[in-house]
Amino acid sequence: MTPRRYYLRKRLASRLTRDGLEAVWHAKQDEVPGEPLAEGFPHRSRLASAGYSTVEDLDGATVKELQQAGLSRREATAVLAALGQ
C-alpha cells in the first residue's frame, strides 16, 4: 500500500466516523507526491470528489471500494480497466 493510499483510507474512515480528523489525513495525503490522473481519465472529477486524485490513490482499489465511494459498478470497472487492473 502506498503512503498516499494509506492516508486516503484513513481519511475515508474519518469521514465515515466523523471523528474530526478527515482534514488532517487529507493534508497528509496531499503532502505525498503522486502521479495525477490524466485529463480524460474515466470519471476523473467524480474520483477527485471522493478523494482519489492520483494513480497512487487508486493502487489496489477494488470495484467494491469504488462503489462505496459513489461510482456505479460499470464506472468502477472502467476506472480499474484504465489502470490496467
Backbone as XML, in Angstrom:
<?xml version="1.0"?>
<chain id="A" units="angstrom">
  <residue number="1" name="MET">
    <atom name="N" x="0.850" y="-1.172" z="0.000"/>
    <atom name="CA" x="0.000" y="0.000" z="0.000"/>
    <atom name="C" x="0.898" y="1.237" z="0.000"/>
  </residue>
  <residue number="2" name="THR">
    <atom name="N" x="0.606" y="2.141" z="-0.922"/>
    <atom name="CA" x="1.386" y="3.372" z="-0.991"/>
    <atom name="C" x="1.026" y="4.290" z="0.176"/>
  </residue>
  <residue number="3" name="PRO">
    <atom name="N" x="1.940" y="5.198" z="0.543"/>
    <atom name="CA" x="1.602" y="6.138" z="1.624"/>
    <atom name="C" x="0.356" y="6.970" z="1.305"/>
  </residue>
  <residue number="4" name="ARG">
    <atom name="N" x="0.212" y="7.418" z="0.063"/>
    <atom name="CA" x="-0.978" y="8.196" z="-0.303"/>
    <atom name="C" x="-2.242" y="7.368" z="-0.084"/>
  </residue>
  <residue number="5" name="ARG">
    <atom name="N" x="-2.173" y="6.123" z="-0.449"/>
    <atom name="CA" x="-3.342" y="5.246" z="-0.306"/>
    <atom name="C" x="-3.658" y="5.033" z="1.183"/>
  </residue>
  <residue number="6" name="TYR">
    <atom name="N" x="-2.631" y="4.863" z="1.982"/>
    <atom name="CA" x="-2.829" y="4.706" z="3.430"/>
    <atom name="C" x="-3.555" y="5.928" z="3.992"/>
  </residue>
  <residue number="7" name="TYR">
    <atom name="N" x="-3.061" y="7.113" z="3.658"/>
    <atom name="CA" x="-3.689" y="8.332" z="4.173"/>
    <atom name="C" x="-5.103" y="8.503" z="3.622"/>
  </residue>
  <residue number="8" name="LEU">
    <atom name="N" x="-5.314" y="8.130" z="2.383"/>
    <atom name="CA" x="-6.663" y="8.199" z="1.813"/>
    <atom name="C" x="-7.616" y="7.297" z="2.584"/>
  </residue>
  <residue number="9" name="ARG">
    <atom name="N" x="-7.185" y="6.083" z="2.872"/>
    <atom name="CA" x="-8.052" y="5.156" z="3.609"/>
    <atom name="C" x="-8.369" y="5.693" z="5.009"/>
  </residue>
  <residue number="10" name="LYS">
    <atom name="N" x="-7.375" y="6.285" z="5.662"/>
    <atom name="CA" x="-7.613" y="6.904" z="6.974"/>
    <atom name="C" x="-8.589" y="8.079" z="6.825"/>
  </residue>
  <residue number="11" name="ARG">
    <atom name="N" x="-8.413" y="8.851" z="5.775"/>
    <atom name="CA" x="-9.298" y="9.994" z="5.502"/>
    <atom name="C" x="-10.739" y="9.535" z="5.300"/>
  </residue>
  <residue number="12" name="LEU">
    <atom name="N" x="-10.922" y="8.497" z="4.486"/>
    <atom name="CA" x="-12.273" y="7.996" z="4.227"/>
    <atom name="C" x="-12.902" y="7.405" z="5.490"/>
  </residue>
  <residue number="13" name="ALA">
    <atom name="N" x="-12.093" y="6.738" z="6.292"/>
    <atom name="CA" x="-12.610" y="6.192" z="7.556"/>
    <atom name="C" x="-13.024" y="7.323" z="8.490"/>
  </residue>
  <residue number="14" name="SER">
    <atom name="N" x="-12.239" y="8.384" z="8.525"/>
    <atom name="CA" x="-12.582" y="9.536" z="9.364"/>
    <atom name="C" x="-13.865" y="10.205" z="8.885"/>
  </residue>
  <residue number="15" name="ARG">
    <atom name="N" x="-14.044" y="10.225" z="7.566"/>
    <atom name="CA" x="-15.276" y="10.793" z="7.017"/>
    <atom name="C" x="-16.485" y="10.003" z="7.502"/>
  </residue>
  <residue number="16" name="LEU">
    <atom name="N" x="-16.356" y="8.695" z="7.505"/>
    <atom name="CA" x="-17.476" y="7.836" z="7.938"/>
    <atom name="C" x="-17.752" y="7.952" z="9.430"/>
  </residue>
  <residue number="17" name="THR">
    <atom name="N" x="-16.696" y="7.989" z="10.220"/>
    <atom name="CA" x="-16.873" y="8.018" z="11.671"/>
    <atom name="C" x="-17.063" y="9.425" z="12.216"/>
  </residue>
  <residue number="18" name="ARG">
    <atom name="N" x="-16.777" y="10.415" z="11.368"/>
    <atom name="CA" x="-16.912" y="11.817" z="11.776"/>
    <atom name="C" x="-16.114" y="12.123" z="13.049"/>
  </residue>
  <residue number="19" name="ASP">
    <atom name="N" x="-14.895" y="11.620" z="13.059"/>
    <atom name="CA" x="-14.044" y="11.808" z="14.241"/>
    <atom name="C" x="-13.296" y="13.145" z="14.239"/>
  </residue>
  <residue number="20" name="GLY">
    <atom name="N" x="-13.510" y="13.954" z="13.203"/>
    <atom name="CA" x="-12.889" y="15.261" z="13.135"/>
    <atom name="C" x="-11.479" y="15.271" z="12.585"/>
  </residue>
  <residue number="21" name="LEU">
    <atom name="N" x="-10.991" y="14.124" z="12.121"/>
    <atom name="CA" x="-9.609" y="14.041" z="11.644"/>
    <atom name="C" x="-9.481" y="13.979" z="10.123"/>
  </residue>
  <residue number="22" name="GLU">
    <atom name="N" x="-10.588" y="14.074" z="9.419"/>
    <atom name="CA" x="-10.527" y="13.951" z="7.961"/>
    <atom name="C" x="-9.569" y="14.969" z="7.348"/>
  </residue>
  <residue number="23" name="ALA">
    <atom name="N" x="-9.613" y="16.214" z="7.807"/>
    <atom name="CA" x="-8.743" y="17.256" z="7.260"/>
    <atom name="C" x="-7.262" y="16.956" z="7.529"/>
  </residue>
  <residue number="24" name="VAL">
    <atom name="N" x="-6.980" y="16.367" z="8.668"/>
    <atom name="CA" x="-5.594" y="16.001" z="8.997"/>
    <atom name="C" x="-5.087" y="14.958" z="8.011"/>
  </residue>
  <residue number="25" name="TRP">
    <atom name="N" x="-5.882" y="13.916" z="7.787"/>
    <atom name="CA" x="-5.480" y="12.853" z="6.861"/>
    <atom name="C" x="-5.409" y="13.375" z="5.431"/>
  </residue>
  <residue number="26" name="HIS">
    <atom name="N" x="-6.311" y="14.280" z="5.087"/>
    <atom name="CA" x="-6.288" y="14.880" z="3.754"/>
    <atom name="C" x="-4.985" y="15.643" z="3.548"/>
  </residue>
  <residue number="27" name="ALA">
    <atom name="N" x="-4.583" y="16.430" z="4.528"/>
    <atom name="CA" x="-3.328" y="17.182" z="4.434"/>
    <atom name="C" x="-2.133" y="16.242" z="4.286"/>
  </residue>
  <residue number="28" name="LYS">
    <atom name="N" x="-2.125" y="15.163" z="5.060"/>
    <atom name="CA" x="-1.024" y="14.194" z="4.967"/>
    <atom name="C" x="-1.000" y="13.549" z="3.581"/>
  </residue>
  <residue number="29" name="GLN">
    <atom name="N" x="-2.177" y="13.200" z="3.061"/>
    <atom name="CA" x="-2.270" y="12.610" z="1.725"/>
    <atom name="C" x="-1.703" y="13.576" z="0.684"/>
  </residue>
  <residue number="30" name="ASP">
    <atom name="N" x="-2.082" y="14.840" z="0.781"/>
    <atom name="CA" x="-1.628" y="15.835" z="-0.185"/>
    <atom name="C" x="-0.129" y="16.128" z="-0.085"/>
  </residue>
  <residue number="31" name="GLU">
    <atom name="N" x="0.482" y="15.860" z="1.058"/>
    <atom name="CA" x="1.928" y="16.087" z="1.221"/>
    <atom name="C" x="2.757" y="15.073" z="0.439"/>
  </residue>
  <residue number="32" name="VAL">
    <atom name="N" x="2.181" y="13.915" z="0.155"/>
    <atom name="CA" x="2.910" y="12.856" z="-0.541"/>
    <atom name="C" x="2.708" y="13.032" z="-2.050"/>
  </residue>
  <residue number="33" name="PRO">
    <atom name="N" x="3.808" y="13.152" z="-2.803"/>
    <atom name="CA" x="3.657" y="13.336" z="-4.246"/>
    <atom name="C" x="3.039" y="12.106" z="-4.910"/>
  </residue>
  <residue number="34" name="GLY">
    <atom name="N" x="2.370" y="12.355" z="-6.009"/>
    <atom name="CA" x="1.780" y="11.271" z="-6.774"/>
    <atom name="C" x="1.567" y="11.704" z="-8.210"/>
  </residue>
  <residue number="35" name="GLU">
    <atom name="N" x="1.320" y="10.722" z="-9.056"/>
    <atom name="CA" x="1.067" y="10.986" z="-10.473"/>
    <atom name="C" x="-0.406" y="11.343" z="-10.647"/>
  </residue>
  <residue number="36" name="PRO">
    <atom name="N" x="-0.707" y="12.582" z="-10.999"/>
    <atom name="CA" x="-2.115" y="12.978" z="-11.153"/>
    <atom name="C" x="-2.819" y="12.139" z="-12.207"/>
  </residue>
  <residue number="37" name="LEU">
    <atom name="N" x="-4.099" y="11.918" z="-11.996"/>
    <atom name="CA" x="-4.888" y="11.225" z="-13.007"/>
    <atom name="C" x="-4.928" y="12.100" z="-14.260"/>
  </residue>
  <residue number="38" name="ALA">
    <atom name="N" x="-4.697" y="11.498" z="-15.387"/>
    <atom name="CA" x="-4.606" y="12.217" z="-16.656"/>
    <atom name="C" x="-5.939" y="12.847" z="-17.048"/>
  </residue>
  <residue number="39" name="GLU">
    <atom name="N" x="-5.841" y="13.938" z="-17.788"/>
    <atom name="CA" x="-7.044" y="14.523" z="-18.388"/>
    <atom name="C" x="-7.701" y="13.416" z="-19.213"/>
  </residue>
  <residue number="40" name="GLY">
    <atom name="N" x="-8.991" y="13.322" z="-19.128"/>
    <atom name="CA" x="-9.702" y="12.298" z="-19.874"/>
    <atom name="C" x="-9.769" y="10.950" z="-19.178"/>
  </residue>
  <residue number="41" name="PHE">
    <atom name="N" x="-9.153" y="10.826" z="-18.008"/>
    <atom name="CA" x="-9.236" y="9.579" z="-17.249"/>
    <atom name="C" x="-10.705" y="9.347" z="-16.896"/>
  </residue>
  <residue number="42" name="PRO">
    <atom name="N" x="-11.191" y="8.108" z="-17.020"/>
    <atom name="CA" x="-12.608" y="7.853" z="-16.752"/>
    <atom name="C" x="-13.044" y="8.335" z="-15.361"/>
  </residue>
  <residue number="43" name="HIS">
    <atom name="N" x="-14.070" y="9.151" z="-15.353"/>
    <atom name="CA" x="-14.718" y="9.616" z="-14.111"/>
    <atom name="C" x="-13.764" y="10.368" z="-13.188"/>
  </residue>
  <residue number="44" name="ARG">
    <atom name="N" x="-12.819" y="11.056" z="-13.787"/>
    <atom name="CA" x="-11.774" y="11.776" z="-13.040"/>
    <atom name="C" x="-12.348" y="12.760" z="-12.018"/>
  </residue>
  <residue number="45" name="SER">
    <atom name="N" x="-13.325" y="13.550" z="-12.412"/>
    <atom name="CA" x="-13.856" y="14.552" z="-11.480"/>
    <atom name="C" x="-14.610" y="13.892" z="-10.324"/>
  </residue>
  <residue number="46" name="ARG">
    <atom name="N" x="-15.325" y="12.820" z="-10.602"/>
    <atom name="CA" x="-16.033" y="12.102" z="-9.536"/>
    <atom name="C" x="-15.052" y="11.442" z="-8.591"/>
  </residue>
  <residue number="47" name="LEU">
    <atom name="N" x="-13.966" y="10.902" z="-9.141"/>
    <atom name="CA" x="-12.932" y="10.297" z="-8.296"/>
    <atom name="C" x="-12.298" y="11.347" z="-7.395"/>
  </residue>
  <residue number="48" name="ALA">
    <atom name="N" x="-11.991" y="12.509" z="-7.966"/>
    <atom name="CA" x="-11.375" y="13.577" z="-7.176"/>
    <atom name="C" x="-12.302" y="14.012" z="-6.044"/>
  </residue>
  <residue number="49" name="SER">
    <atom name="N" x="-13.585" y="14.100" z="-6.323"/>
    <atom name="CA" x="-14.552" y="14.478" z="-5.287"/>
    <atom name="C" x="-14.587" y="13.465" z="-4.153"/>
  </residue>
  <residue number="50" name="ALA">
    <atom name="N" x="-14.300" y="12.216" z="-4.494"/>
    <atom name="CA" x="-14.310" y="11.156" z="-3.489"/>
    <atom name="C" x="-12.959" y="11.003" z="-2.790"/>
  </residue>
  <residue number="51" name="GLY">
    <atom name="N" x="-11.920" y="11.745" z="-3.258"/>
    <atom name="CA" x="-10.616" y="11.689" z="-2.599"/>
    <atom name="C" x="-9.515" y="11.032" z="-3.405"/>
  </residue>
  <residue number="52" name="TYR">
    <atom name="N" x="-9.832" y="10.558" z="-4.597"/>
    <atom name="CA" x="-8.860" y="9.858" z="-5.440"/>
    <atom name="C" x="-8.389" y="10.811" z="-6.531"/>
  </residue>
  <residue number="53" name="SER">
    <atom name="N" x="-7.190" y="11.366" z="-6.397"/>
    <atom name="CA" x="-6.717" y="12.327" z="-7.389"/>
    <atom name="C" x="-5.440" y="11.891" z="-8.107"/>
  </residue>
  <residue number="54" name="THR">
    <atom name="N" x="-4.824" y="10.810" z="-7.649"/>
    <atom name="CA" x="-3.587" y="10.323" z="-8.280"/>
    <atom name="C" x="-3.695" y="8.823" z="-8.546"/>
  </residue>
  <residue number="55" name="VAL">
    <atom name="N" x="-2.798" y="8.363" z="-9.375"/>
    <atom name="CA" x="-2.711" y="6.928" z="-9.671"/>
    <atom name="C" x="-2.458" y="6.150" z="-8.381"/>
  </residue>
  <residue number="56" name="GLU">
    <atom name="N" x="-1.608" y="6.699" z="-7.518"/>
    <atom name="CA" x="-1.267" y="6.023" z="-6.262"/>
    <atom name="C" x="-2.474" y="5.873" z="-5.343"/>
  </residue>
  <residue number="57" name="ASP">
    <atom name="N" x="-3.412" y="6.810" z="-5.405"/>
    <atom name="CA" x="-4.627" y="6.708" z="-4.587"/>
    <atom name="C" x="-5.467" y="5.508" z="-5.001"/>
  </residue>
  <residue number="58" name="LEU">
    <atom name="N" x="-5.357" y="5.129" z="-6.259"/>
    <atom name="CA" x="-6.157" y="4.022" z="-6.792"/>
    <atom name="C" x="-5.429" y="2.683" z="-6.776"/>
  </residue>
  <residue number="59" name="ASP">
    <atom name="N" x="-4.146" y="2.696" z="-6.413"/>
    <atom name="CA" x="-3.346" y="1.469" z="-6.407"/>
    <atom name="C" x="-3.942" y="0.454" z="-5.436"/>
  </residue>
  <residue number="60" name="GLY">
    <atom name="N" x="-4.459" y="-0.637" z="-5.967"/>
    <atom name="CA" x="-5.059" y="-1.672" z="-5.134"/>
    <atom name="C" x="-6.544" y="-1.504" z="-4.882"/>
  </residue>
  <residue number="61" name="ALA">
    <atom name="N" x="-7.152" y="-0.464" z="-5.451"/>
    <atom name="CA" x="-8.590" y="-0.254" z="-5.262"/>
    <atom name="C" x="-9.375" y="-1.383" z="-5.917"/>
  </residue>
  <residue number="62" name="THR">
    <atom name="N" x="-10.557" y="-1.632" z="-5.399"/>
    <atom name="CA" x="-11.435" y="-2.662" z="-5.943"/>
    <atom name="C" x="-12.734" y="-2.022" z="-6.435"/>
  </residue>
  <residue number="63" name="VAL">
    <atom name="N" x="-13.477" y="-2.797" z="-7.196"/>
    <atom name="CA" x="-14.779" y="-2.334" z="-7.666"/>
    <atom name="C" x="-15.651" y="-1.988" z="-6.469"/>
  </residue>
  <residue number="64" name="LYS">
    <atom name="N" x="-15.658" y="-2.842" z="-5.470"/>
    <atom name="CA" x="-16.480" y="-2.607" z="-4.279"/>
    <atom name="C" x="-16.100" y="-1.293" z="-3.594"/>
  </residue>
  <residue number="65" name="GLU">
    <atom name="N" x="-14.811" y="-1.055" z="-3.433"/>
    <atom name="CA" x="-14.353" y="0.186" z="-2.795"/>
    <atom name="C" x="-14.824" y="1.404" z="-3.575"/>
  </residue>
  <residue number="66" name="LEU">
    <atom name="N" x="-14.668" y="1.355" z="-4.897"/>
    <atom name="CA" x="-15.063" y="2.495" z="-5.719"/>
    <atom name="C" x="-16.579" y="2.680" z="-5.727"/>
  </residue>
  <residue number="67" name="GLN">
    <atom name="N" x="-17.314" y="1.596" z="-5.616"/>
    <atom name="CA" x="-18.765" y="1.714" z="-5.484"/>
    <atom name="C" x="-19.119" y="2.400" z="-4.165"/>
  </residue>
  <residue number="68" name="GLN">
    <atom name="N" x="-18.409" y="2.059" z="-3.107"/>
    <atom name="CA" x="-18.644" y="2.700" z="-1.814"/>
    <atom name="C" x="-18.301" y="4.181" z="-1.877"/>
  </residue>
  <residue number="69" name="ALA">
    <atom name="N" x="-17.415" y="4.548" z="-2.801"/>
    <atom name="CA" x="-17.041" y="5.948" z="-2.985"/>
    <atom name="C" x="-18.045" y="6.699" z="-3.858"/>
  </residue>
  <residue number="70" name="GLY">
    <atom name="N" x="-19.042" y="5.979" z="-4.387"/>
    <atom name="CA" x="-20.104" y="6.634" z="-5.140"/>
    <atom name="C" x="-20.162" y="6.333" z="-6.624"/>
  </residue>
  <residue number="71" name="LEU">
    <atom name="N" x="-19.250" y="5.515" z="-7.125"/>
    <atom name="CA" x="-19.297" y="5.156" z="-8.535"/>
    <atom name="C" x="-20.200" y="3.944" z="-8.734"/>
  </residue>
  <residue number="72" name="SER">
    <atom name="N" x="-20.758" y="3.830" z="-9.917"/>
    <atom name="CA" x="-21.536" y="2.632" z="-10.243"/>
    <atom name="C" x="-20.557" y="1.490" z="-10.531"/>
  </residue>
  <residue number="73" name="ARG">
    <atom name="N" x="-21.080" y="0.290" z="-10.592"/>
    <atom name="CA" x="-20.228" y="-0.869" z="-10.898"/>
    <atom name="C" x="-19.555" y="-0.680" z="-12.258"/>
  </residue>
  <residue number="74" name="ARG">
    <atom name="N" x="-20.316" y="-0.210" z="-13.226"/>
    <atom name="CA" x="-19.778" y="-0.002" z="-14.569"/>
    <atom name="C" x="-18.665" y="1.057" z="-14.545"/>
  </residue>
  <residue number="75" name="GLU">
    <atom name="N" x="-18.885" y="2.153" z="-13.824"/>
    <atom name="CA" x="-17.883" y="3.214" z="-13.726"/>
    <atom name="C" x="-16.623" y="2.712" z="-13.030"/>
  </residue>
  <residue number="76" name="ALA">
    <atom name="N" x="-16.801" y="1.986" z="-11.941"/>
    <atom name="CA" x="-15.654" y="1.449" z="-11.201"/>
    <atom name="C" x="-14.847" y="0.496" z="-12.071"/>
  </residue>
  <residue number="77" name="THR">
    <atom name="N" x="-15.530" y="-0.327" z="-12.839"/>
    <atom name="CA" x="-14.857" y="-1.257" z="-13.745"/>
    <atom name="C" x="-14.059" y="-0.499" z="-14.801"/>
  </residue>
  <residue number="78" name="ALA">
    <atom name="N" x="-14.623" y="0.592" z="-15.318"/>
    <atom name="CA" x="-13.929" y="1.409" z="-16.321"/>
    <atom name="C" x="-12.673" y="2.050" z="-15.735"/>
  </residue>
  <residue number="79" name="VAL">
    <atom name="N" x="-12.761" y="2.505" z="-14.489"/>
    <atom name="CA" x="-11.601" y="3.117" z="-13.817"/>
    <atom name="C" x="-10.490" y="2.097" z="-13.683"/>
  </residue>
  <residue number="80" name="LEU">
    <atom name="N" x="-10.820" y="0.923" z="-13.183"/>
    <atom name="CA" x="-9.795" y="-0.101" z="-12.980"/>
    <atom name="C" x="-9.216" y="-0.584" z="-14.306"/>
  </residue>
  <residue number="81" name="ALA">
    <atom name="N" x="-10.047" y="-0.654" z="-15.334"/>
    <atom name="CA" x="-9.557" y="-1.046" z="-16.656"/>
    <atom name="C" x="-8.570" y="-0.010" z="-17.198"/>
  </residue>
  <residue number="82" name="ALA">
    <atom name="N" x="-8.848" y="1.253" z="-16.941"/>
    <atom name="CA" x="-7.941" y="2.326" z="-17.391"/>
    <atom name="C" x="-6.591" y="2.233" z="-16.696"/>
  </residue>
  <residue number="83" name="LEU">
    <atom name="N" x="-6.583" y="1.671" z="-15.496"/>
    <atom name="CA" x="-5.334" y="1.478" z="-14.758"/>
    <atom name="C" x="-4.622" y="0.187" z="-15.150"/>
  </residue>
  <residue number="84" name="GLY">
    <atom name="N" x="-5.317" y="-0.633" z="-15.911"/>
    <atom name="CA" x="-4.745" y="-1.920" z="-16.279"/>
    <atom name="C" x="-4.929" y="-2.988" z="-15.232"/>
  </residue>
  <residue number="85" name="GLN">
    <atom name="N" x="-5.918" y="-2.795" z="-14.349"/>
    <atom name="CA" x="-6.180" y="-3.772" z="-13.277"/>
    <atom name="C" x="-7.340" y="-4.662" z="-13.657"/>
  </residue>
</chain>
